[in-house]
Amino acid sequence: MTPISITLSDIHFRYDGREVAVFEGLSLEIPPGSITAILGPNGAGKSTLLYLILGLLAPAQGKVLLAQRPQHSYSRRELGQLVGLVAQEEVIPFNFTAQEYVLLGRAPYLNLLETPRPQDLEIAHHALARVGAADMASRPLQMLSGGERQLIVLARALAQEPRVLLLDEPTAHLDLGNKGRVLELVRQQAEAGATVIFTTHEPDLVGTLADNVVLMRAGQALAAGPLDEVFTGENLSRTYNVPVHVLQVEGKRFIVT
């Protein structure tokens, strides 16, 4: 797939009923084909940023560009083919089986009332296999653990075959083995040409996975750019208001407070 860039320009956003704005003039450039980590404390605006990129939220002012095209100019069908989201807490209103839920990722490629085609079933099965959940295909989601459901949500996003993959705290609820599997899948998506953006509270995850970093605090991007330039003790100390040191071991970065 051809990597695409994401640009946020002078974004202003406030949730209804709240006096304090989340963003006031936020501007960011996400490089095409990168794995970009959005790192910061609670309330920094990390999840809101993902929802603005996807179009689930609309800025009061400013522009979001996907592949240099205004995001609002895309149809919902086009956005569904272009962008996949793995939410931190996905609300699933019906008791789908795992395979039924993953097949929802193929909806942007189907006409209204059209049933999934053989190739859609094959793509869904492959997505389940990639996340290590092929044996869960016929199991109801309500019978799965939180970590297992998180894998199914990721499989649904992979079944969309998106060029942009957004992940909100992707390793939440996962055990060590499945965490490693998810991180490898993220790398594979980027290697295939997808632009990947993930939020996290775990600085060590950033140091082992991302090649581009945005450090956020109180709705502001304190620093943004390549990992080597941004993921420093000085920048992290400003982000978290505590002294932070970055250690580099075999090419990977870890923090010490």
C-alpha positions as CSV (number, residue, x, y, z in Angstrom):
1,M,0.0,0.0,0.0
2,T,1.1,3.6,-0.5
3,P,1.9,5.4,2.8
4,I,-0.1,8.5,3.4
5,S,0.6,11.6,5.6
6,I,-1.6,13.1,8.2
7,T,-1.7,16.8,9.0
8,L,-3.5,18.6,11.8
9,S,-3.5,22.4,11.4
10,D,-4.5,24.9,14.0
11,I,-7.0,22.5,15.7
12,H,-9.4,23.9,18.2
13,F,-11.7,21.5,20.1
14,R,-13.9,21.6,23.2
15,Y,-16.3,19.0,24.4
16,D,-19.9,20.2,24.8
17,G,-20.7,21.4,28.3
18,R,-17.0,21.9,29.2
19,E,-15.4,25.2,29.8
20,V,-11.9,24.2,29.2
21,A,-10.8,23.4,25.6
22,V,-8.9,20.2,24.9
23,F,-7.0,21.8,22.0
24,E,-6.4,25.5,21.2
25,G,-4.3,25.8,18.0
26,L,-2.8,22.3,17.9
27,S,-0.7,21.6,14.8
28,L,1.0,18.3,14.0
29,E,2.5,16.5,11.0
30,I,2.5,12.7,11.0
31,P,5.0,11.2,8.6
32,P,3.7,8.7,6.0
33,G,4.5,5.1,6.9
34,S,5.7,5.9,10.4
35,I,4.9,4.3,13.7
36,T,4.0,7.4,15.7
37,A,3.5,7.3,19.5
38,I,1.3,9.8,21.3
39,L,2.7,9.9,24.8
40,G,1.5,11.9,27.8
41,P,-0.2,11.9,31.2
42,N,-4.0,11.5,31.7
43,G,-6.0,14.4,30.3
44,A,-3.4,15.3,27.7
45,G,-5.9,14.8,24.8
46,K,-4.4,11.7,23.3
47,S,-7.6,9.7,22.7
48,T,-9.4,12.9,21.5
49,L,-6.6,13.4,18.9
50,L,-7.3,9.9,17.4
51,Y,-11.1,10.6,17.2
52,L,-10.4,13.8,15.4
53,I,-8.2,12.1,12.8
54,L,-10.9,9.4,12.3
55,G,-13.7,12.0,12.1
56,L,-15.7,10.8,15.1
57,L,-15.2,14.3,16.4
58,A,-15.1,17.5,14.5
59,P,-12.8,20.5,15.3
60,A,-14.5,23.9,15.9
61,Q,-11.6,25.4,13.9
62,G,-8.7,24.0,11.9
63,K,-8.1,21.3,9.4
64,V,-7.4,17.6,9.4
65,L,-5.8,16.4,6.2
66,L,-5.4,12.7,5.1
67,A,-3.1,12.3,2.1
68,Q,-3.3,16.1,1.7
69,R,-7.0,16.0,1.3
70,P,-9.5,17.5,3.9
71,Q,-10.8,14.7,6.1
72,H,-14.3,16.0,6.0
73,S,-14.3,15.6,2.2
74,Y,-14.2,11.8,2.5
75,S,-17.4,9.8,2.6
76,R,-17.9,7.5,5.6
77,R,-17.4,4.6,3.2
78,E,-14.0,6.0,2.1
79,L,-12.9,6.7,5.6
80,G,-13.9,3.1,6.6
81,Q,-11.6,1.8,3.9
82,L,-8.8,4.2,4.8
83,V,-8.7,4.4,8.6
84,G,-9.0,1.6,11.2
85,L,-9.4,2.3,14.9
86,V,-8.7,0.0,17.9
87,A,-10.4,1.8,20.8
88,Q,-9.3,1.4,24.4
89,E,-12.8,0.4,25.5
90,E,-14.9,-0.6,22.5
91,V,-18.7,-0.8,23.1
92,I,-20.1,-3.9,21.5
93,P,-23.9,-3.7,21.7
94,F,-24.7,-7.2,20.4
95,N,-23.4,-10.6,21.4
96,F,-21.5,-11.2,18.1
97,T,-19.3,-14.2,17.7
98,A,-15.7,-13.3,17.1
99,Q,-15.9,-14.0,13.4
100,E,-19.1,-12.0,13.0
101,Y,-17.5,-9.0,14.7
102,V,-14.4,-9.2,12.6
103,L,-16.5,-9.3,9.5
104,L,-17.8,-5.8,10.4
105,G,-14.4,-4.6,9.3
106,R,-15.4,-5.6,5.7
107,A,-18.6,-3.4,5.8
108,P,-16.9,-0.4,4.0
109,Y,-16.4,-2.7,1.0
110,L,-20.0,-3.9,0.8
111,N,-23.1,-2.4,-0.5
112,L,-26.1,-1.8,1.7
113,L,-27.7,-5.1,2.7
114,E,-25.0,-7.0,0.8
115,T,-23.8,-10.2,2.6
116,P,-20.1,-10.9,3.1
117,R,-18.5,-12.4,0.0
118,P,-16.1,-15.4,0.1
119,Q,-13.1,-13.1,0.0
120,D,-14.5,-11.2,3.0
121,L,-14.8,-14.4,5.0
122,E,-11.2,-15.3,4.0
123,I,-9.9,-11.9,5.0
124,A,-11.7,-12.1,8.4
125,H,-10.3,-15.6,9.0
126,H,-6.8,-14.4,8.2
127,A,-7.1,-11.5,10.5
128,L,-8.2,-13.8,13.4
129,A,-5.3,-16.0,12.6
130,R,-2.8,-13.1,12.7
131,V,-3.9,-12.1,16.2
132,G,-3.7,-15.7,17.3
133,A,-7.5,-16.0,17.8
134,A,-8.5,-18.4,15.0
135,D,-9.8,-20.9,17.6
136,M,-12.1,-18.2,19.0
137,A,-14.0,-17.6,15.7
138,S,-17.3,-19.2,16.8
139,R,-17.2,-18.0,20.5
140,P,-19.5,-15.2,21.6
141,L,-17.6,-12.0,22.5
142,Q,-19.4,-11.9,25.9
143,M,-17.7,-15.2,26.8
144,L,-14.2,-13.8,26.2
145,S,-11.9,-12.1,28.6
146,G,-11.0,-8.5,28.3
147,G,-7.6,-9.3,26.7
148,E,-9.2,-11.8,24.2
149,R,-11.8,-9.2,23.2
150,Q,-9.0,-6.7,22.6
151,L,-7.4,-9.1,20.2
152,I,-10.7,-9.5,18.3
153,V,-11.1,-5.7,18.1
154,L,-7.6,-5.6,16.5
155,A,-8.5,-8.3,14.1
156,R,-11.6,-6.3,13.0
157,A,-9.4,-3.3,12.3
158,L,-6.9,-5.5,10.4
159,A,-9.8,-6.9,8.3
160,Q,-10.5,-3.3,7.1
161,E,-7.1,-3.4,5.4
162,P,-6.6,0.3,6.4
163,R,-3.8,2.6,5.2
164,V,-4.0,4.3,8.6
165,L,-4.2,2.3,11.8
166,L,-5.1,4.1,15.0
167,L,-4.7,2.3,18.3
168,D,-5.7,3.7,21.7
169,E,-3.7,2.0,24.4
170,P,-3.2,-1.1,22.3
171,T,-1.6,-3.3,25.0
172,A,-4.2,-2.6,27.7
173,H,-5.6,-5.8,29.2
174,L,-3.0,-8.0,27.4
175,D,-0.7,-10.6,28.9
176,L,3.0,-10.6,28.1
177,G,2.6,-13.1,25.2
178,N,-0.2,-11.3,23.5
179,K,1.4,-7.9,24.1
180,G,4.4,-9.1,22.1
181,R,2.1,-10.4,19.3
182,V,0.3,-7.1,19.0
183,L,3.6,-5.1,18.9
184,E,4.8,-7.4,16.1
185,L,1.6,-6.9,14.1
186,V,2.0,-3.1,14.5
187,R,5.5,-3.4,13.0
188,Q,4.2,-5.6,10.2
189,Q,1.5,-3.0,9.3
190,A,4.0,-0.2,9.1
191,E,6.4,-2.4,7.0
192,A,3.4,-3.0,4.6
193,G,3.0,0.8,4.2
194,A,0.4,1.7,6.8
195,T,0.8,4.9,8.8
196,V,0.4,3.8,12.5
197,I,-0.5,6.0,15.4
198,F,-0.9,4.7,18.9
199,T,-1.5,6.3,22.3
200,T,0.1,5.0,25.4
201,H,1.0,5.7,29.1
202,E,4.0,3.5,28.8
203,P,7.2,5.3,27.9
204,D,9.1,2.1,27.6
205,L,6.7,0.9,24.9
206,V,7.5,4.0,22.9
207,G,11.2,3.4,23.1
208,T,10.9,-0.1,21.7
209,L,8.3,0.4,19.0
210,A,7.9,3.9,17.7
211,D,10.1,5.8,15.2
212,N,8.2,9.0,15.6
213,V,7.0,10.6,18.9
214,V,4.5,13.3,20.0
215,L,4.8,14.3,23.6
216,M,1.6,15.9,24.9
217,R,0.5,17.7,28.0
218,A,-2.7,19.6,28.7
219,G,-3.7,19.6,25.0
220,Q,-0.3,20.9,23.8
221,A,2.4,19.1,21.8
222,L,5.5,19.8,23.8
223,A,7.7,18.1,21.3
224,A,7.2,16.1,18.1
225,G,9.5,14.4,15.7
226,P,11.9,11.4,15.2
227,L,12.4,9.2,18.2
228,D,16.1,10.0,18.5
229,E,15.4,13.7,18.8
230,V,12.3,13.8,20.9
231,F,12.5,10.8,23.3
232,T,15.0,12.5,25.7
233,G,15.2,12.8,29.4
234,E,14.7,16.5,29.2
235,N,11.6,16.3,27.1
236,L,10.0,13.5,29.2
237,S,10.8,15.4,32.4
238,R,8.8,18.4,31.0
239,T,6.0,16.1,29.9
240,Y,5.5,14.4,33.3
241,N,6.9,17.0,35.7
242,V,9.3,14.5,37.3
243,P,13.0,13.9,36.6
244,V,13.3,11.3,33.9
245,H,16.5,9.6,32.5
246,V,16.6,7.6,29.2
247,L,18.8,4.5,29.0
248,Q,19.7,2.9,25.6
249,V,20.2,-0.8,25.6
250,E,20.9,-2.7,22.4
251,G,19.2,0.0,20.3
252,K,16.1,0.2,22.6
253,R,15.3,3.0,25.0
254,F,14.1,2.6,28.6
255,I,13.3,5.2,31.2
256,V,14.3,5.6,34.8
257,T,12.7,8.0,37.2
